[in-house]
Amino acid sequence: MKVRFRDISRGIVEARASLEIVSGIIINEITIIKKGDNIEVELPQKSFRDKDGKIHFVDLVTFESEQKRIVWCMEVKDEYIKWREKNKPVLVYKN
């Protein structure tokens, strides 16, 4: 699995990931979120408004079972932790 991360560091969003699942096929906008000490992986979604005004969300990446989704997200999370150990965040303070 080839994963590339971009550092965001805005609010609870830590980074965004682009993942190459097969040669030439890339999934963008996988979001790494940090809530307290917990790191979560959020998959991209499409939202649309229905005629009656309700907002619906559709997952762009689907899995055949919840276990496969959990394992896949854990692999992305592990790759992020390895990447973060190599690439420490740069903090810029302005006076």
NORBEL-V237884 format. One record per backbone hydrogen bond with DSSP energy under -0.5 kcal/mol. CO is the residue of the C=O (numbers start at 1). NH is the residue of the N-H. E is the energy in kcal/mol with one decimal. If there is no record, write none. Layout:
[[CO/NH/E] [CO/NH/E]]
//
This chain:
[[1/3/-0.6] [2/20/-2.6] [4/18/-2.5] [6/16/-2.2] [10/13/-1.8] [12/14/-0.5] [12/34/-3.0] [13/10/-1.6] [14/8/-2.3] [14/9/-1.0] [15/32/-2.9] [16/6/-2.6] [17/30/-2.1] [18/4/-2.6] [19/21/-0.8] [19/27/-3.0] [20/2/-1.1] [22/25/-2.9] [24/26/-0.6] [25/21/-1.7] [25/22/-1.1] [26/28/-0.5] [27/19/-2.8] [29/31/-0.6] [30/17/-3.0] [31/33/-0.6] [31/42/-3.2] [32/14/-2.9] [32/15/-1.3] [33/35/-0.5] [33/40/-3.1] [34/36/-0.6] [35/38/-2.0] [38/35/-2.7] [40/33/-2.8] [40/42/-0.5] [41/43/-0.5] [42/31/-2.6] [44/60/-2.0] [44/61/-0.6] [46/58/-2.9] [48/56/-3.1] [50/53/-1.8] [54/50/-3.2] [56/48/-2.2] [58/46/-2.8] [60/62/-0.5] [65/69/-1.5] [66/70/-2.3] [67/71/-2.5] [68/72/-2.4] [69/73/-2.5] [70/74/-2.1] [71/75/-2.0] [72/76/-2.0] [73/77/-2.4] [74/78/-2.5] [75/79/-2.2] [76/80/-2.2] [77/81/-2.3] [78/82/-2.2] [79/83/-2.4] [80/84/-2.9] [81/85/-1.8] [82/86/-1.4] [83/87/-2.4] [86/88/-0.6] [89/91/-0.6] [90/92/-0.5] [91/93/-0.5]]
//
